[in-house]
Amino acid sequence: MTQTPQPPRPLRVLAAMSGGVDSAVAAARAAEAGHDVTGVHLALSANPQSFRTGARGCCTIEDSRDARRAADVIGIPFYVWDLAERFREDVVDDFVAEYEAGRTPNPCLRCNEKIKFAALLDKALALGFDAVCTGHYATVVTGADGARELHRASDMAKDQSYVLGVLDERQLAHAMFPLGDTLTTKEEIRAEAERRGLAVAKKPDSHDICFIADGDTQGFLAKRLGKAEGDIVDETGAKVGSHDGAFGFTIGQRKGLRIGHPAADGKPRYVLDISPVDNTVTVGPAAALDVTTLTAIKPRWCGTAPTGPAEYTAQLRAHGGETPATAELTDGTLRVTFAEPVRGVAPGQAIVLYDGTRVVGSATIATTERRTAALTG
C-alpha cells in the first residue's frame, strides 16, 4: 500500500517586523503558507526620537506603528520587544569602539548576529517558536541529510546574504526568509504589499545606519569620542593636512580629506592607513590600496568549518562584487589570497566566502598585505 506524503507541518513562526515593506510581505507570505505567525517589532532605542524619523529608518515610533498596522491587516498577533540595552551594548558601543581602534565595522552584520539571530532567536525558542522570519533576500536550502545551507537570493540584484554570513548552523536551523527564493523586483514586492492592503507598500527603503539620526557618522563619533586634532601625512611622512579625529576616516576614503595642496602627480589621494595610537591618517595614490592577501579573525561558519586550502569567491562589502580567492583556516585565523588585487579593504570589515551561491561563512578582517609597499613612514 502506497502512503501519501504528508505536507510539512505548520511552524510557530516569530516574524521580525521592522515597519518596512519587505518584512511585512515576508510575514504575510509566512502566514499565507499556513504557519502560525506572530509579529514582533524590536524597540532598539531607549529614546526612539534619537533614531531616524520618517521613512528612512527602522527604529522609530512611527516604524513600530507601521509594523502594528501591517500585522493587523495580515491578521496575526503583534508585540513590541524592548532590546534597546542589548542593541546599545552589542551594536552601538561596538561600532564606536571599532572606529576608535582605527577599524571599519559593519553594524548590520553585528545586528543580525547579536540581535535578530541571537537575542531574538533565543527568546523565540524559549517561548516555543520554531523559527524566526525576516524580510532579508536570501535562501535557506535543506539538503538530503537535513542540513541547512544559506544561499544567495534568487535575484542577485537584491541579494542580502553578505549581512547574514555571520549566522551559524544552529541559527540557520531556525531561520526563514520568504522573499529569497522568488524572482521579483522591488516594485513587484511593493505591488504585492498593495494587493494585500499593507499601507507600507509605498514606504521608501531605509538607508545608511539606523542609529545615526542625521546620517553624519563622523559627527556621531565625534560626540562620543571627542575631537582630537591630528596630522594627515603622505607616504613619506610629510604633513599634508590636519583632521579632528582619526576615527572619522576609513581605508580607501577619498572625499573630505582636507588636504592643503595636491599630490605631485595631480592625482587624487586616498586614505591608506589610520593610526589611532598617534592619531595620524596616511594618504596616497589609489594603486597603494591594492590588497593581495589578508588575514581575518573570529570566523563564523554557516555549517561545518572548512578544512585545508580551498578556492572560493569572496565578497568584502554588502553591495560589492565577488572576487576569486584561495582561503585556509589555521589555528582559528583565516588567510585569504586574491586571484587579483582588491581595493579599499579595511580592518574591521567582514569578508564573506561563497562556494557558488552557498555562503560558506564569514570572518572579520584583521590585517592586509598590499601589492606595493606604499607606507614607508
Residue pairs with C-beta under 8 A, 6 or more apart in sequence:
10 34
10 35
10 36
11 35
11 36
11 130
11 131
11 176
12 35
12 36
12 38
12 128
12 129
12 130
12 131
13 30
13 35
13 36
13 37
13 38
13 129
13 130
13 131
13 132
13 133
13 176
14 37
14 38
14 40
14 120
14 124
14 127
14 129
14 131
14 132
14 133
15 23
15 26
15 27
15 30
15 37
15 38
15 39
15 40
15 76
15 132
15 133
15 134
16 23
16 40
16 41
16 42
16 116
16 120
16 132
16 133
16 134
16 135
17 23
17 24
17 27
17 39
17 40
17 41
17 67
17 70
17 71
17 78
18 41
18 42
18 58
18 63
18 67
18 135
18 206
19 41
19 58
19 60
19 62
19 63
19 64
19 65
19 66
19 67
19 70
19 200
19 203
20 58
20 63
20 66
20 135
20 200
20 203
20 205
20 206
21 135
21 189
21 190
21 193
21 198
21 200
21 201
21 203
21 205
22 135
22 136
22 137
22 179
22 189
23 67
23 134
23 135
24 67
24 70
24 74
24 135
24 193
24 198
24 200
25 135
25 178
25 179
25 189
25 192
25 193
25 196
25 198
26 133
26 134
26 135
26 177
26 178
26 179
27 37
27 39
27 70
27 71
27 74
27 76
27 133
27 135
28 70
28 74
28 193
28 196
28 198
29 178
29 179
30 37
30 133
30 176
30 178
31 37
31 74
31 75
31 76
33 178
37 74
37 76
37 133
38 76
38 77
38 78
38 79
38 129
39 67
39 68
39 70
39 71
39 74
39 76
39 77
39 78
39 79
40 78
40 79
40 80
40 81
40 120
41 63
41 64
41 67
41 68
41 78
41 79
41 80
41 81
42 80
42 81
42 83
42 87
42 115
42 116
42 120
43 59
43 64
43 80
43 81
43 82
43 83
43 84
44 51
44 59
44 83
44 84
44 87
44 115
44 210
44 211
45 51
45 59
45 84
45 87
45 211
46 84
46 85
46 88
48 59
48 60
48 61
48 64
49 60
49 61
50 211
50 213
51 57
51 59
51 60
51 210
51 211
51 213
52 58
52 59
52 60
52 206
52 210
52 213
53 60
53 62
53 213
54 60
54 62
55 62
55 203
55 204
55 206
56 204
56 206
56 207
56 208
57 63
57 206
57 210
58 206
58 210
59 210
59 211
64 80
66 199
66 200
66 203
67 78
68 78
68 80
69 199
69 200
70 198
70 199
70 200
71 77
71 78
72 78
73 196
73 197
73 198
73 199
74 196
74 198
81 120
81 123
83 115
83 119
83 120
86 114
86 115
86 119
87 111
87 115
87 211
90 110
90 111
90 114
90 115
90 119
91 107
91 110
91 111
91 114
91 115
91 211
92 107
92 211
94 105
94 107
94 110
95 105
95 107
95 110
95 209
95 211
96 221
96 224
96 225
98 104
98 105
98 348
99 105
99 221
99 225
99 247
99 248
100 221
100 225
100 247
100 276
101 276
101 348
102 246
102 247
102 274
102 275
102 276
102 347
103 346
103 347
103 348
104 250
104 251
104 346
104 347
104 348
104 349
105 348
105 349
106 163
106 318
106 348
106 349
106 350
107 209
107 211
108 163
108 318
109 162
109 163
109 165
109 166
109 350
109 362
110 166
112 163
112 164
112 166
112 167
113 166
113 167
113 300
116 132
116 134
117 132
117 166
117 167
117 171
117 175
118 171
120 132
121 132
121 171
121 174
124 131
124 132
124 174
125 174
130 174
131 174
131 175
131 176
132 174
132 175
132 176
133 176
133 177
133 178
134 175
134 176
134 177
135 177
135 178
135 179
136 160
136 163
136 164
136 177
136 179
136 180
137 153
137 155
137 158
137 159
137 160
137 161
137 177
137 179
137 180
138 150
138 151
138 152
138 153
138 159
138 160
138 161
138 164
138 177
138 180
138 359
139 150
139 151
139 152
139 153
139 154
139 177
139 180
139 181
139 357
140 148
140 149
140 150
140 151
140 172
140 175
140 176
140 177
140 180
141 148
141 149
141 151
141 358
142 148
142 149
143 149
147 169
147 303
148 169
148 172
148 173
148 175
149 172
149 302
149 303
149 358
149 359
150 161
150 164
150 165
150 167
150 172
150 175
150 302
150 358
150 359
151 161
151 180
151 357
151 358
151 359
152 159
152 161
152 354
152 357
152 359
153 159
153 160
153 161
153 179
153 180
153 181
154 180
154 181
154 182
154 183
155 182
155 183
155 184
155 185
158 186
160 318
161 352
161 359
162 315
162 317
162 318
162 320
162 350
162 352
163 318
164 359
165 300
165 302
165 350
165 352
165 353
165 359
165 361
165 362
166 300
166 350
166 362
167 175
167 300
167 302
168 300
168 301
168 302
169 301
169 302
169 303
169 304
172 302
172 303
179 189
184 192
186 205
190 201
190 202
191 201
193 200
193 201
194 201
194 202
207 215
208 215
209 215
209 217
212 220
217 248
218 245
218 248
218 256
221 245
221 247
221 248
222 244
222 245
222 248
225 245
225 247
226 245
227 244
227 245
228 244
228 245
228 246
228 279
229 242
229 243
229 244
229 245
229 279
230 242
230 243
230 245
230 246
230 278
230 279
230 280
230 281
231 239
231 241
231 242
231 243
231 279
231 280
231 281
232 239
232 240
232 241
232 242
232 243
232 257
232 258
232 259
232 280
232 281
232 282
232 283
233 239
233 240
233 280
233 281
233 282
233 283
233 377
234 240
234 263
234 269
234 282
234 283
234 284
235 272
235 282
235 284
235 288
235 374
235 375
235 376
235 377
236 376
236 377
237 376
237 377
240 259
240 260
240 261
240 269
240 283
241 257
241 258
241 259
241 260
242 258
243 249
243 258
243 281
245 279
246 274
246 275
246 276
246 279
246 280
246 281
247 276
249 257
249 271
249 274
249 281
250 271
250 274
250 346
251 271
251 272
251 273
251 274
251 289
251 344
251 345
251 346
251 347
252 270
252 271
252 289
252 343
252 344
252 345
252 346
253 270
253 271
254 268
254 269
254 270
254 271
257 269
257 271
257 281
257 283
259 269
259 283
263 269
263 285
265 285
267 285
267 286
268 286
269 283
269 284
269 285
270 283
270 284
270 285
270 286
270 288
270 289
271 281
271 282
271 283
272 282
272 283
272 284
272 288
272 289
272 374
272 375
273 281
273 282
273 375
274 280
274 281
274 282
275 281
275 282
282 375
282 377
284 374
284 375
285 374
286 343
287 371
287 372
287 374
288 370
288 372
288 374
288 375
289 343
289 344
289 345
289 370
290 341
290 342
290 343
290 370
290 371
290 372
291 338
291 341
291 342
291 343
291 345
291 368
291 369
291 370
291 371
292 337
292 338
292 341
292 369
292 370
292 371
293 335
293 336
293 337
293 338
293 368
293 369
294 335
294 336
294 345
294 351
294 365
294 366
294 367
294 368
294 369
295 333
295 334
295 335
295 336
295 365
295 366
295 367
296 333
296 334
296 336
296 351
296 363
296 364
296 365
296 366
297 332
297 333
297 334
297 363
297 364
297 366
298 363
298 364
299 305
299 329
299 332
299 334
299 361
299 362
299 363
300 361
300 362
300 363
301 360
301 361
302 358
302 359
302 360
302 361
303 360
303 361
305 329
305 361
306 327
306 329
306 360
306 361
307 329
308 328
309 326
309 327
309 328
310 326
310 327
310 328
311 324
311 325
311 326
312 324
312 325
312 326
312 327
312 353
312 354
312 355
312 360
313 322
313 323
313 324
313 325
313 353
313 354
313 355
314 322
314 323
314 324
314 325
314 327
314 336
314 338
314 351
314 352
314 353
314 354
315 321
315 322
315 323
315 351
315 352
315 354
316 323
316 342
316 344
316 345
316 349
316 350
316 351
316 352
316 365
317 349
322 354
323 338
323 339
323 340
323 342
324 338
324 339
324 340
325 336
325 337
325 338
325 339
325 353
326 336
326 337
326 339
327 334
327 335
327 336
327 337
327 353
328 334
328 335
329 335
333 366
334 351
334 363
336 351
336 353
341 371
345 365
345 368
346 365
347 365
347 366
347 367
347 368
348 364
348 365
349 364
349 365
350 362
350 363
350 364
350 365
351 362
351 363
351 364
351 365
352 359
352 361
352 362
353 359
353 360
353 361
353 362
354 360
